[in-house]
Amino acid sequence: MSWPAAFVLVILSAGPAAAKTGTPGPHYFVGTYERIGRTGGAGGAALDDRVRIEVVGQSVAIRACTGPEVLMGFGPAFELENLMTGAQADVAVDCLFHNNGYNRPILTCRMSDGGGFTLWPLAEAPLVCG
């Protein structure tokens, strides 16, 4: 097998991108968060609810009681260690994360449709919908 064919085989057989060097990995983000922000589009509305972050392979899913989940992964901008990228349905989402004083993540996210939100960690509690 030639080296280009071997290279393509390696690329095609690779799974989801793992956390970048310097990032804590997807399990660090698991928990319940308060979400404050706004939805995008012409009729943008205020967001003030709670979401849950759960691990999905090497990615995380941000799930609320209503609406589609936000699936986030690490990359593709490997020069930014604190960047996660993903989508909610067909809307691109970028989140920068850092730590609060208790070493829990705070995520600040922007959406390609003009929306944006910040996720503040709460004490471990289930997400109660209804």
trRosetta pair geometry for C-beta under 8 A, 3 or more apart (Angstrom, degrees):
i j d omega theta_ij theta_ji phi_ij phi_ji
1 5 5.0 -120 -175 88 93 123
1 6 5.2 113 124 -60 118 91
1 9 7.7 -10 176 -6 148 145
2 5 4.9 90 59 11 80 103
2 6 7.0 -147 95 -6 39 90
3 6 5.5 -55 -142 39 35 113
3 7 6.1 41 156 -25 67 104
4 7 5.5 -52 -147 34 33 115
4 8 6.4 32 155 -17 65 104
5 8 5.8 -53 -148 37 32 110
5 9 6.3 36 151 -21 64 107
6 9 5.6 -54 -149 36 32 115
6 10 6.5 34 153 -20 65 103
7 10 5.8 -54 -151 34 30 110
7 11 6.4 28 153 -16 64 107
8 11 5.7 -55 -147 38 32 112
8 12 6.1 27 158 -15 67 110
9 12 6.0 -58 -142 41 27 107
9 13 6.1 16 162 -12 64 114
10 13 6.1 -66 -143 42 25 103
10 14 6.7 42 154 -44 61 98
11 14 5.9 -43 -157 5 31 117
15 57 7.4 -144 163 -173 119 127
15 58 7.1 120 122 -2 109 130
16 57 5.2 90 28 132 146 133
16 58 4.3 -177 98 47 114 114
16 59 6.1 -85 172 -31 152 99
16 73 6.3 -125 -177 -126 113 136
17 58 6.5 -159 84 113 40 139
17 73 5.9 100 56 164 102 123
17 74 5.8 -130 112 71 111 84
17 75 5.0 -13 108 2 165 143
17 76 7.8 170 -38 -100 169 65
18 25 7.9 -27 -179 -117 84 87
18 58 5.2 -98 -104 -148 49 142
18 74 7.2 -23 121 53 31 132
19 23 4.3 -132 178 86 108 118
19 24 7.1 -88 -178 75 159 29
19 25 4.4 -127 -3 -97 156 54
19 26 6.6 -153 -58 -29 115 69
19 58 6.9 -147 -31 -173 68 97
19 74 4.9 119 -123 -25 49 162
20 23 4.9 79 59 -1 75 120
20 74 5.1 -156 -15 162 87 129
20 75 6.8 139 -55 -66 112 80
20 78 5.6 171 -122 -138 131 79
20 81 5.7 -147 100 -130 126 64
21 81 7.3 -73 89 -117 58 109
22 81 3.9 -48 101 -143 130 140
23 74 5.9 -164 49 -122 170 140
23 81 5.7 -170 -57 180 83 82
23 82 7.2 158 -100 -93 94 45
24 27 7.9 -107 135 66 94 70
24 28 3.6 52 114 -45 128 159
24 29 7.9 144 82 -36 113 75
24 105 7.9 -142 41 -64 139 118
25 28 5.7 116 67 -9 65 102
26 29 6.1 -61 -166 30 49 109
26 30 7.7 66 144 -44 71 88
26 55 4.6 108 130 -120 122 95
26 56 7.9 -125 -172 38 152 48
26 57 8.0 101 -4 93 170 45
26 58 6.2 177 -23 -170 134 37
26 59 6.4 93 -103 127 139 7
26 60 4.9 177 -150 -58 99 91
27 30 5.7 -25 -161 -9 50 118
27 55 5.8 -10 -83 -68 62 137
28 105 6.4 96 135 -34 99 124
29 53 4.7 -79 140 133 97 147
29 55 7.9 132 63 -74 93 75
29 60 5.0 -27 82 -102 140 162
29 97 7.6 -74 -97 -125 112 161
29 105 5.5 -33 -109 37 73 153
29 107 7.7 43 -137 -50 116 128
30 53 5.8 -142 -114 98 31 88
30 54 6.2 50 -123 -115 88 40
30 55 6.1 -39 -74 -30 111 91
30 60 7.7 -146 -71 -128 61 116
31 52 7.4 -139 118 -147 26 65
31 53 6.0 9 48 47 56 98
31 104 7.3 -41 43 -155 169 115
31 121 5.7 24 109 -142 144 98
31 122 7.2 179 156 54 107 67
31 124 6.2 -93 -133 -102 96 71
32 50 6.0 8 -178 -179 101 115
32 51 7.4 166 -153 87 57 38
32 52 5.3 -30 -99 -100 69 75
32 121 7.7 100 81 -157 50 58
32 122 4.9 -46 99 56 95 114
32 124 6.9 119 19 -142 102 36
32 125 5.2 -70 40 65 154 74
32 126 7.1 132 -63 -177 139 7
32 127 5.5 176 -116 -65 110 80
33 50 6.7 159 82 -155 43 67
33 51 5.3 -18 62 62 95 85
33 52 7.5 164 18 -93 77 25
33 53 6.5 44 -8 -16 120 104
33 62 8.0 -41 43 -140 132 102
33 107 7.6 -12 -145 30 163 107
33 119 4.0 14 163 -173 150 99
33 120 6.0 142 -164 64 84 38
33 121 5.6 -49 -103 -96 82 41
33 122 6.2 174 -109 -1 25 89
34 48 8.0 -5 -179 -163 94 61
34 49 7.8 178 -154 100 57 26
34 50 5.8 -43 -102 -99 51 74
34 119 7.2 151 72 -155 44 51
34 120 4.6 -17 56 59 97 101
34 122 5.9 101 -28 -53 87 110
35 47 5.5 -54 127 146 101 117
35 48 7.4 -170 90 -127 66 20
35 49 5.5 -10 55 66 104 70
35 50 6.7 155 8 -113 87 18
35 51 5.0 55 -35 -7 127 112
35 64 7.1 -60 18 -92 153 118
35 117 5.1 11 -173 174 93 137
35 118 7.5 163 -148 78 50 42
35 119 5.6 -18 -96 -99 74 73
36 47 6.5 154 -155 95 21 84
36 48 5.8 26 -112 -105 70 70
36 117 6.3 154 79 -156 35 82
36 118 5.5 -16 62 56 89 90
36 120 7.1 23 5 -4 108 112
37 46 7.8 164 98 -160 31 53
37 47 4.5 -1 64 52 71 121
37 109 7.6 -51 -76 65 167 90
37 115 6.8 81 139 175 119 83
37 116 5.1 -135 -160 106 125 55
37 117 2.7 -123 5 -98 151 67
37 118 6.1 147 -60 8 104 60
38 44 4.9 43 162 168 112 116
38 45 6.7 176 -154 86 76 28
38 46 5.7 -46 -101 -107 78 40
38 47 5.9 -160 -83 2 19 91
38 115 5.8 -144 101 -139 67 73
38 116 6.4 23 49 50 80 67
38 117 7.3 -175 24 -72 38 78
39 43 8.0 -6 92 100 117 67
39 44 5.0 -174 79 -144 69 67
39 45 5.1 18 26 44 116 73
39 47 6.3 119 -43 -51 73 105
39 115 4.8 -39 -167 -107 29 128
40 44 5.9 -30 -143 -97 12 105
40 91 6.8 164 42 -148 143 146
40 111 5.0 -121 -36 92 135 123
40 112 7.6 32 -130 81 173 40
40 113 3.1 124 119 105 147 94
40 114 4.0 130 -142 60 95 73
40 115 3.2 -92 -40 -26 83 88
40 116 7.9 85 -69 -21 91 58
41 44 5.8 158 64 -64 63 72
41 113 5.3 -8 -51 164 71 121
41 114 6.6 -177 -22 49 26 115
41 115 7.4 3 1 -46 70 101
44 114 6.6 -95 -73 107 135 114
44 115 6.5 176 -127 -91 111 80
47 115 7.9 70 -21 -166 132 113
47 117 5.4 -40 76 -101 146 124
49 64 6.0 61 109 -148 135 119
49 65 7.1 -118 177 22 136 103
50 64 7.5 146 92 -131 43 78
50 65 7.9 55 70 -20 79 103
50 122 7.2 -21 -132 -6 115 149
50 127 5.8 -174 119 -129 111 88
51 62 5.3 19 160 -179 140 87
51 63 6.2 153 -165 76 86 37
51 64 4.7 -52 -102 -80 90 75
51 119 6.7 -67 54 -121 121 115
51 127 6.9 -10 -172 -111 18 139
52 62 7.7 160 79 -154 38 46
52 63 5.2 -24 62 64 87 94
52 64 8.0 161 17 -83 69 32
52 126 7.9 -12 -91 -165 135 48
52 127 4.1 -101 -42 -28 117 136
53 60 5.2 8 -173 175 101 125
53 61 7.1 162 -150 79 53 45
53 62 5.5 -21 -96 -98 80 67
53 63 7.7 159 -90 17 29 74
53 119 7.7 75 -44 174 123 156
54 60 6.8 153 77 -157 32 74
54 61 5.3 -17 61 57 86 95
54 63 6.6 0 11 6 109 121
55 59 7.7 136 -161 83 55 42
55 60 6.0 -48 -103 -104 44 70
55 61 8.0 37 125 15 3 81
56 59 5.0 -28 74 77 90 92
56 60 6.5 131 21 -128 84 16
56 61 4.8 65 -20 -26 129 106
56 71 6.6 -60 61 -134 148 99
58 73 6.8 52 107 -135 86 99
58 74 7.5 -77 148 18 100 104
59 71 5.9 33 145 -179 142 86
59 72 6.0 164 -171 83 95 44
59 73 4.3 -54 -105 -83 103 81
59 74 7.9 -153 -105 -5 64 69
59 86 7.2 114 -160 -96 124 129
60 71 7.7 169 88 -152 41 48
60 72 5.2 -16 63 63 86 98
60 73 7.9 166 21 -80 64 41
60 84 7.4 -20 38 -160 111 155
61 69 4.7 1 -173 171 104 137
61 70 7.0 146 -161 74 53 49
61 71 5.4 -21 -103 -100 77 68
61 72 7.6 169 -90 19 27 75
62 69 6.2 154 72 -168 50 76
62 70 4.0 -6 52 55 109 105
62 71 8.0 -148 20 -66 72 25
62 72 6.6 46 -15 -8 103 117
62 119 7.4 -113 -132 -81 131 150
63 69 4.7 -27 -93 -109 75 105
63 127 7.3 178 97 53 95 170
64 67 5.6 19 65 52 122 103
64 69 7.7 174 16 -101 67 57
64 127 7.9 -146 -139 -170 35 143
65 127 6.9 -163 -62 157 85 111
65 129 3.5 157 -126 -117 113 110
65 130 7.5 -136 -151 -26 136 45
66 129 8.0 148 -37 -143 68 121
67 88 7.5 9 153 -178 110 124
68 88 5.4 139 91 -176 105 80
68 89 4.7 113 50 -50 162 91
69 88 7.1 -145 110 -125 30 81
70 86 6.0 106 169 102 79 128
70 87 7.2 -160 -148 103 66 25
70 88 4.4 -38 -95 -76 79 99
70 93 5.4 -19 -154 37 119 168
70 109 7.8 27 176 -165 163 161
71 86 4.9 -156 97 -168 54 129
71 87 6.4 -5 54 57 87 68
71 88 7.9 153 14 -84 63 49
72 84 4.3 46 171 151 117 123
72 85 6.8 155 -149 81 75 18
72 86 3.7 -113 -98 -12 49 142
72 93 6.8 -77 -89 94 97 116
72 95 6.1 -17 -131 23 147 127
73 84 6.5 165 81 -160 21 85
73 85 6.5 -31 64 66 73 68
73 86 5.8 124 10 -78 69 97
74 83 7.6 109 -151 90 61 63
74 84 5.8 -52 -91 -109 51 74
74 85 8.0 82 -155 23 11 76
75 78 6.1 -3 -117 -66 87 75
75 83 7.7 94 -87 98 10 100
75 85 6.4 -79 89 31 44 113
76 85 6.7 -45 -1 36 65 148
77 80 4.7 23 115 24 113 108
77 83 5.5 -1 67 77 111 155
77 85 7.5 105 10 -34 92 131
80 83 3.9 46 111 -9 122 125
80 96 7.8 -76 169 -112 127 94
82 96 5.5 51 122 -162 102 75
82 97 5.2 -141 -172 59 93 65
82 98 6.2 21 -158 -71 150 68
83 94 6.6 -24 -160 -167 99 96
83 95 7.3 144 -156 79 50 49
83 96 5.9 -28 -96 -98 64 68
84 94 7.5 155 83 -159 51 48
84 95 4.7 -11 61 62 98 100
84 97 6.7 36 -3 -14 110 115
84 107 7.6 -35 37 -135 125 122
85 92 7.4 -17 -170 -170 94 94
85 93 7.2 154 -160 87 48 58
85 94 5.4 -15 -107 -106 77 72
85 95 7.7 -171 -78 23 33 69
86 92 7.7 158 96 -156 31 55
86 93 5.2 -20 74 64 76 101
86 95 7.8 -6 24 4 101 105
87 90 6.8 -17 -177 -137 127 15
87 91 6.2 147 -159 75 78 44
87 92 5.5 -45 -98 -103 84 41
87 93 5.9 160 -102 11 24 90
88 91 5.1 -19 64 63 83 102
88 93 5.6 66 -11 -35 93 131
88 111 7.0 -39 30 -122 119 124
91 111 5.2 17 154 -173 121 110
91 112 5.5 -166 -166 48 72 93
91 113 5.0 -50 -131 -13 124 114
91 115 7.6 32 165 33 149 120
92 111 7.0 148 84 -159 52 56
92 112 4.0 61 50 -25 94 128
93 109 5.7 2 -175 -173 102 117
93 110 7.4 167 -150 84 58 38
93 111 5.2 -22 -99 -102 77 75
93 112 7.5 -101 -62 -9 40 81
94 109 6.7 164 86 -149 43 66
94 110 5.6 -9 59 57 92 85
95 107 4.6 -1 -175 -172 124 111
95 108 6.7 149 -154 73 68 37
95 109 4.0 -27 -94 -92 88 90
95 110 8.0 170 -82 17 47 56
95 119 7.9 1 -145 13 133 119
96 107 7.2 154 77 -153 39 59
96 108 5.2 -16 60 60 91 94
96 109 7.9 -176 21 -78 58 45
97 105 4.9 -11 -170 -161 121 112
97 106 6.7 156 -151 76 67 44
97 107 4.8 -28 -94 -97 90 74
97 108 7.7 173 -84 18 40 67
98 105 7.3 138 75 -145 24 65
98 106 5.8 -21 66 57 74 93
99 103 5.3 -17 -162 -131 131 42
99 104 6.7 119 -152 55 74 28
99 105 6.3 -53 -98 -94 56 45
99 106 7.2 120 -145 10 9 87
100 103 7.4 -86 66 -11 61 12
100 104 5.3 -15 39 60 106 83
100 105 7.8 84 -3 159 84 2
100 106 5.4 94 -50 -34 94 114
100 120 8.0 64 -59 -150 143 76
100 121 6.7 -138 12 34 134 114
102 121 7.8 -128 72 82 118 134
104 121 3.9 -104 147 53 131 164
105 119 7.8 16 117 97 92 110
105 121 6.3 110 63 -51 56 123
106 118 6.9 1 177 -176 95 99
106 119 6.7 175 -158 84 49 66
106 120 6.1 4 -123 -109 94 55
106 121 6.8 -101 -78 -8 63 90
107 118 6.9 167 89 -156 54 51
107 119 4.2 14 52 42 99 112
108 116 7.8 10 177 -178 74 104
108 118 5.0 -13 -105 -107 70 86
108 119 7.9 -143 -65 22 33 70
109 116 6.2 178 97 -152 60 63
109 117 5.4 -4 59 60 103 74
109 118 7.3 174 19 -87 74 34
109 119 7.1 43 -7 -13 114 100
110 115 7.5 156 -162 93 49 52
110 116 4.5 -16 -110 -104 63 103
111 114 6.8 -26 83 50 89 26
111 115 3.9 7 43 63 131 92
111 116 6.2 -151 11 -70 80 51
122 125 6.0 -52 119 28 120 110
